[in-house]
Amino acid sequence: RLHNTEYDKAHRLWFDQAKAMCRSVIPVSILVVALAPELVHGVFGPRYSSAVTPLRLFSIIGIHRVTEYGVVLRAAGRNRDVVAASLVLLSLNITLGVPGVLMGGLLGLTLATVVAFGVSWWWILGRIGSVFGRSRVAVFPWSTWLSNVAYYGCAGVISCLLASGFSPSPLSTTVKLISFVMAVAIREKDVIFPRRRMLSV
């Protein structure tokens, strides 16, 4: 449980952990989006190609899962907020999901789910901000998150364009994986290939 003197330290720890997780969670989520045609074709067959777009939309939800949000509320003794967050998500899914599936089928349901997660994410960030005495803008590492989303989003688009000449197959999967791995290597080159520090004489 957090004490009054530990809030700044706890926020820094949670903030840094979210920043670090952006480097792995976001590229994996966007890679799944890029590989959706191959995944659907390989698991279910070409007859279910209509499920590609819903899978891609649902996979987008993963880009916000760069940290555990409820742990902050529980540590601050805000158990009611944890329950409320679940109820907000559930009510949004029901409110948006029912008309979504009636109007758009599986695609409409998926769009409703993405919107529900987005709204509930914004809500819980407000509750976490109230714990740390910060706004939604200041409480979350938006610059790191947005830069990773933009970079790997472009990498995903490029990988799909490079594989656009092939139908979903092992070849198109290979092209996408190679191009995406290259993008990760470029972005994380200082981690993969650490520079040797020159020893001072």
TILUM-213443 format. One record per atom (N, C-alpha, C): residue in one letter; x, y, z. Coordinates in steps of 0.05 Angstrom, whole numbers, plus 5000, padded with zeros to 4 digits. Atoms other than C-alpha are relative to their C-alpha. Layout:
BEGIN
aXYZ
...
//
This chain:
BEGIN
r501749765000
r500050005000
r501850255000
l498449765002
l502650694982
l499650195024
h500149804980
h504251205035
h500450284987
n500049735011
n504051965026
n502750074987
t497349935009
t511552015016
t501049844976
e499150195021
e511851464963
e498750054973
y501549965025
y507351744909
y501750084976
d498249915022
d512652094867
d501849774991
k498350235007
k517251484871
k498449794986
a501750205013
a511551014854
a499250084972
h500749915027
h509451434795
h502349974981
r497650035017
r516551444768
r500549714993
l499650285005
l517050694775
l498049894980
w502150095019
w510350574740
w500450124973
f499649855025
f511851094687
f502349874984
d497750125013
d518650784671
d499449724990
q500750265008
q515750094669
q498350004974
a501749975023
a510450314619
a501750074975
k498249925022
k515850644576
k501649764989
a498450235008
a520050004576
a498249804985
m501850205013
m514049564557
m499050094973
c500849905027
c512350014498
c501749884978
r498050105019
r518549734464
r499549714991
s500650285008
s515849024463
s497049954994
v502950055003
v508249044470
v499050124973
i501149875024
i506949544413
i500949864974
p499250145025
p511249204359
p498749724997
v501350265002
v508348524376
v497050034991
s502849955007
s501148794372
s499750074971
i500249915027
i502349134306
i500949784980
l499250235017
l505948514278
l497649814996
v502450175002
v499648114293
v498050134980
v501749865019
v495648644255
v500949954972
a498950045027
a500348574195
a499649724991
l500150285007
l500147814197
l497149885001
a502750104998
a492547764205
a499149834976
p500950175022
p491247504134
p501349725000
e498750264999
e496446964142
e499049835023
l501050144977
l493946774211
l497249884995
v502750105007
v486646714188
v500149784979
h499850205021
h488546344125
h501249745010
g498650234990
g493245874161
g498449835020
v501550144979
v488645704219
v497249914991
f502850065007
f481645734189
f499649954970
g500350045028
g482745724114
g499050254986
p500849765015
p481146214058
p497050075001
r502949944998
r473646154069
r499350215021
y500549814978
y474246584131
y501650264997
s498549755005
s477947164098
s498650255010
s501549764990
s472447634122
s500750055029
a499349964972
a475147544193
a502650155003
v497449864998
v481747894175
v499750275012
t500349734989
t479248594188
t499250015029
p500650014971
p475848434255
p502549925017
l497650084985
l482248074277
l502050235002
r498149774999
r486448684258
r499050215020
l501049804982
l481849154295
l500249915029
f499850104972
f481648714357
f502950005009
s497250004992
s489248654356
s501050285007
i499249734994
i489749414358
i499750065030
i500449954972
i487149384429
i502549945016
g497650084986
g493749074449
g502050235004
i497949804999
i497649714438
i499850175026
h500249844975
h495050024503
h500849835024
r499450174977
r496949424546
r503050005007
v497249984994
v503849684562
v500650015030
t499650014971
t502749664637
t497549895013
e502350104985
e498149404691
e498850245014
y501249764990
y493349964707
y498749975027
g501450044975
g489549664764
g501849995024
v498250034977
v495749554807
v500350275015
v499749744987
v496350304820
v497650065018
l502449954985
l489150354843
l499849835025
r500050184977
r489749744888
r502050095021
a497949914981
a496250004918
a499250255015
a500949764988
a492850664933
a497449965017
g502450064985
g486950304966
g497550084986
r502349925016
r482250504909
r498649764988
n501350255011
n478849824903
n497450064986
r502649935013
r472250154885
r500550094971
d499449915027
d475650474825
d500749764982
v499350245016
v478249784803
v497449874991
v502650125007
v471149514805
v498650184980
a501449815018
a468450144772
a501249984971
a498750025026
a473550064715
a498949764985
s501150245013
s471049364701
s497150054991
l502949955006
l463749604703
l499850194976
v500049815023
v465350184655
v500549854974
l499350155025
l468549704605
l497749824993
l502250185006
l462849204612
l497550154989
s502449855009
s457349724605
s500450114972
l499449905027
l460750034544
l499849784979
n500150225019
n461549364511
n497149924994
i502850075005
i454149214521
i498650224985
t501449775012
t451749914502
t500850034971
l499149975028
l456049944439
l499949754984
g499750265014
g456649204423
g497449914988
v502650095010
v449249054416
v499250144974
p500649875026
p447749584363
p502249954979
g497950055018
g454549454333
g499749744985
v500450265013
v453148714320
v497550004983
l502450005015
l446148864296
l500350154973
m499649845025
m448549384245
m502249904983
g497650075016
g455249104225
g501049725004
g499250274996
g455648384247
g502649995017
l497550044986
l462548154270
l501850254999
l498549755003
l465848784243
l499050225018
g501249804982
g461049234280
g500549955029
l499450074973
l462048854344
l502950065007
t497249954995
t469548904338
t500650305002
l499749714998
l469249654325
l498950115027
a501249924974
a464749734386
a501949935023
t498150094979
t469849344428
t502450185001
v497649825001
v475649784405
v499250275013
v500949754989
v471650414422
v499749985030
a500550054971
a469650124490
a502649995015
f497450014986
f476849964508
f501350285000
g498849745000
g479150654486
g498850195020
v501449834981
v473951014528
v500749925029
s499450104973
s475150574589
s503050055007
w497149944996
w482750674581
w500350295008
w499949724993
w481851424582
w498950055028
w501349974974
w477351364643
w502049915022
i498350104979
i482250944683
i502650165002
l497749824998
l488051404665
l499350245017
g500949784983
g484051954698
g500049935029
r499950094972
r483351544761
r502849975010
i497250024992
i490751384762
i501350275003
g499049734997
g492252114751
g499250135026
s500949894974
s488152294812
s501549885023
v498350124979
v492351804853
v502750155002
f497449875000
f498852144833
f499950304998
g500349725001
g496052844829
g501050124974
r499149915027
r497452904754
r497749974981
s502050025021
s493353004692
s500449744983
r499750235017
r492052454641
r502450034981
v497749955018
v497352784597
v502749955014
a497550034985
a502652784651
a500549735013
v499750244984
v501252124684
v501049764983
f499350225018
f502651684622
f502250084981
p497849925018
p508851664577
p499150014971
w501249975026
w505151914516
w502050024977
s498149965022
s511252124476
s501249744991
t498850265007
t514451434480
t497949824987
w502150175011
w507851084467
w499350084971
l500849905027
l505951524407
l502349954980
s497850035019
s512951484376
s500249704992
n499950285007
n512850724380
n497649924982
v502350065017
v505750684352
v500450104972
a499549885027
a507651144294
a502149844985
y497850135013
y514150794279
y499249724991
y500750285007
y511550074282
y497549994983
g502249995019
g505150274248
g500950034972
c498849975027
c509250514188
c501449744992
a498750255007
a513349884192
a498049784992
g502150195007
g507049464190
g498950054973
v501149935026
v504349844130
v502049924978
i497950065020
i511049764093
i500249704996
s499850295003
s511249014108
s497749894984
c502350095015
c504248934081
c500250074970
l499649925028
l505949324018
l502049824986
l498050175012
l512148904006
l498949724994
a501250265004
a507948274012
a497450004984
s502649985013
s502048533973
s499849854974
g500050155025
g504048163910
g499649705004
f500450284994
f503147493945
f497449955015
s502350084984
s496947143970
s501049915027
p499250094974
p497046954044
p501349724998
s498450245003
s502446414046
s502550015017
p497549994986
p508946224079
p501950214989
l498349805012
l512446684029
l499350285010
s500949734991
s508247294047
s500650045030
t499349994972
t509247124121
t503050065004
t497149964998
t516747094111
t500850294993
v499449725009
v516947764074
v499250195022
k500949824978
k512948104130
k501849985024
l498350044977
l517147794185
l502750124996
i497349905005
i523747974153
i500050315001
s500149715000
s521648694140
s499550125027
f500649904973
f518848774210
f502449975018
v497650044984
v524948474243
v502250204994
m498149795007
m529248954204
m499350275012
a501049754988
a524949534229
a500750005030
v499450024971
v525849294301
v503050035004
a497149984997
a533349224291
a501050294997
i499349725004
i533849934265
i499350175024
r501049844977
r529750214322
r501649945025
e498750084975
e533349814376
e502949934996
k497350075007
k540249804345
k502050045024
d498249954977
d543450104408
d499749795022
v500350214980
v540549544450
v501149744989
i499050255012
i542048974401
i503050014996
f497149975004
f548849244383
f501150235017
p499149794983
p551249634443
p502850104992
r497449885007
r556950114429
r502049955023
r497950044980
r563449954464
r501150285008
r498949754991
r565750524507
r503050004998
m497149975003
m572650774491
m501250045028
l498649964974
l577250694551
l501850234998
s498349774999
s580551334569
s502849925009
v497150064994
v588151304570
v501050175022
//
